[in-house]
Amino acid sequence: FNLVFDFEIYTGKYYPVLYLNDYWNLLSDYYPINDTMDHLNLTVTVAPIQLWKWQMYVSQNVRQSWYGNILGDEENDDDQDAMKRALVETNPYLLVITIVVSIVHTIFEILAFKNDIQFWRTRKSLEGLSVRSVFFNIFQSFIVLLYVFDNEANTMVRISVSVGILIELWKVPKVLNFERVPNEAWLGFIPKYKYVYKQSYTDTSTSDHDRMAFKYLSWMLFPLVIGYACYLLMYHEQKSWYSFCLSTVYGFLLTFGFIMMTPQLFINYKLKSVSHLPWRMMTYKALNTFIDD
C-alpha cells in the first residue's frame, strides 16, 4: 500500500497518525531481560488501522489509565488481562452466550436489590419475619467481602458484595430501636445507647419462634463448622492462618448456606402463612442462584 506523509515544520504536526498498538499484549507474555540472553527477537508490524478501531483502542487506554489511578495499576491490569484473554481464547458463540448471561445476571441482581429495599422501606410490621436472619446476613456479607478481597476478585464482584452489605446494614434501624441510656456514658463523655427489638416483633410469637429456631440451629452448625475446618486443614493447602479461617467460614456458608433458611421456614410453619415474605426479591435471587450454578 502507498502512504502519503506530510510534516509541518512550524507546528511540528504530521500525518498519518502513528499509533503503537499494544492493547493485546498480556502481562503473562512479558518476561524480564537479563544478561544470559544472547539475542532477542523483535517483530514490528506496520499496517493501517480503521478510524473506529483507533478510537476504540485510544478510549480503552484512557479508561485503563483512569481505573489504574482509582483501583491500582496491578489490580486494573489483572482485570484487563482476564477480559482480553476471554475475548481471544473463547469461542465466539460461547463468548456471546456468556455476555448475555452476565447481563441477565446483573439485571436480576439489581432487581433483587431494588425489591429488597422497596420491601423493607414500606414494611410497617415485623410479624412473620426472622429478624435474627438480618444480623446473620450482615455477618455473611462481611465474610464474603473479606473473602473476595483476600482472593483478589474482580472489581464488579467487589462492588456487588459491597452494595449488598450496605443494604443489610440499612435494615438494622428497621428492626431495632436505639435508645440512649440516661446518666451513663463511655469514658465519661460518650453517650451510651442500648438497642431493643421493634414492638411489632416482640409483641408477637415471631420472636419466640425465631429464638427457638436459632437455638437449635446453633447446636447443629457448630459441629459442622469444626468438621469442615478439620477437612480443609488436612486436605487443602492454605497460604496463611487468616486465609484458612476466612476460607473455612466462607466455604461453610457457601456449602451449608441453605440451612440458614431454617429459621424463616420454621416461622412460616408456626404461623401457617407465607404472605409476609418478600417474594419478588426471593424470586430474583433464586434465578441468580440458578444462573450461578
Secondary structure as the mmCIF struct_conf table of DSSP 4:
data_model
#
loop_
_struct_conf.conf_type_id
_struct_conf.id
_struct_conf.beg_label_comp_id
_struct_conf.beg_label_asym_id
_struct_conf.beg_label_seq_id
_struct_conf.end_label_comp_id
_struct_conf.end_label_asym_id
_struct_conf.end_label_seq_id
STRN STRN1 ASP A 6 PHE A 7
TURN_TY1_P TURN_TY1_P1 ILE A 9 THR A 11
STRN STRN2 TYR A 14 TYR A 15
BEND BEND1 PRO A 16 PRO A 16
HELX_LH_PP_P HELX_LH_PP_P1 VAL A 17 LEU A 18
TURN_TY1_P TURN_TY1_P2 TYR A 23 TRP A 24
HELX_RH_3T_P HELX_RH_3T_P1 LEU A 27 ASP A 29
TURN_TY1_P TURN_TY1_P3 ASP A 35 THR A 36
HELX_RH_AL_P HELX_RH_AL_P1 LEU A 51 LEU A 71
HELX_RH_AL_P HELX_RH_AL_P2 ASP A 73 GLU A 89
BEND BEND2 THR A 90 THR A 90
HELX_RH_AL_P HELX_RH_AL_P3 PRO A 92 THR A 122
TURN_TY1_P TURN_TY1_P4 GLU A 127 GLY A 128
HELX_RH_AL_P HELX_RH_AL_P4 VAL A 131 ASP A 150
TURN_TY1_P TURN_TY1_P5 ASN A 151 GLU A 152
HELX_RH_AL_P HELX_RH_AL_P5 THR A 155 TRP A 170
TURN_TY1_P TURN_TY1_P6 LYS A 171 LYS A 171
HELX_RH_AL_P HELX_RH_AL_P6 VAL A 172 VAL A 175
STRN STRN3 LEU A 176 TRP A 186
TURN_TY1_P TURN_TY1_P7 LEU A 187 PHE A 189
STRN STRN4 ILE A 190 TYR A 197
HELX_RH_AL_P HELX_RH_AL_P7 GLN A 199 THR A 202
TURN_TY1_P TURN_TY1_P8 ASP A 203 ASP A 203
BEND BEND3 THR A 204 THR A 204
TURN_TY1_P TURN_TY1_P9 SER A 205 SER A 205
HELX_RH_AL_P HELX_RH_AL_P8 THR A 206 TYR A 235
BEND BEND4 HIS A 236 HIS A 236
BEND BEND5 LYS A 239 LYS A 239
HELX_RH_AL_P HELX_RH_AL_P9 TRP A 241 PHE A 256
HELX_RH_3T_P HELX_RH_3T_P2 GLY A 257 MET A 261
HELX_RH_AL_P HELX_RH_AL_P10 THR A 262 LEU A 271
TURN_TY1_P TURN_TY1_P10 LYS A 272 LYS A 272
TURN_TY1_P TURN_TY1_P11 SER A 275 HIS A 276
BEND BEND6 LEU A 277 LEU A 277
HELX_RH_AL_P HELX_RH_AL_P11 TRP A 279 ASP A 292
#
